[in-house]
């Protein structure tokens, strides 16, 4: 079993990652928006706090936009896992 924390709070992530209790991080644009910081900046910081996967969700609603956004997210760090919605366009983007 693997444990992933679902937050954008980098202090909480740092504490949990240093404890060895989590295997990765899931987050989403609405959680990151509450931080008031740029999305890519927060994702990059989170990726530096854990070696495990960090899921970063696209906000585009069309397949082409999802692919474009997903490629940008994947360039942030090697441990970014791009999260797509389970819609027809999300499936096309896969």
Secondary structure in CASP SS format (residue, H / E / C, confidence):
PFRMAT SS
TARGET T0000
AUTHOR 0000-0000-0000
METHOD secondary structure of the structure
MODEL  1
X C 1.00
X C 1.00
X C 1.00
X E 1.00
X E 1.00
X E 1.00
X C 1.00
X C 1.00
X C 1.00
X H 1.00
X H 1.00
X H 1.00
X H 1.00
X H 1.00
X H 1.00
X H 1.00
X H 1.00
X H 1.00
X H 1.00
X C 1.00
X C 1.00
X C 1.00
X C 1.00
X E 1.00
X E 1.00
X E 1.00
X C 1.00
X C 1.00
X H 1.00
X H 1.00
X H 1.00
X H 1.00
X H 1.00
X C 1.00
X C 1.00
X C 1.00
X C 1.00
X C 1.00
X H 1.00
X H 1.00
X H 1.00
X H 1.00
X H 1.00
X H 1.00
X H 1.00
X H 1.00
X H 1.00
X H 1.00
X H 1.00
X C 1.00
X C 1.00
X C 1.00
X C 1.00
X E 1.00
X E 1.00
X E 1.00
X E 1.00
X C 1.00
X C 1.00
X C 1.00
X C 1.00
X C 1.00
X H 1.00
X H 1.00
X H 1.00
X H 1.00
X H 1.00
X H 1.00
X H 1.00
X H 1.00
X H 1.00
X H 1.00
X H 1.00
X H 1.00
X C 1.00
X C 1.00
X C 1.00
X C 1.00
X C 1.00
X E 1.00
X E 1.00
X E 1.00
X E 1.00
X C 1.00
X C 1.00
X C 1.00
X C 1.00
X H 1.00
X H 1.00
X H 1.00
X H 1.00
X H 1.00
X H 1.00
X C 1.00
END
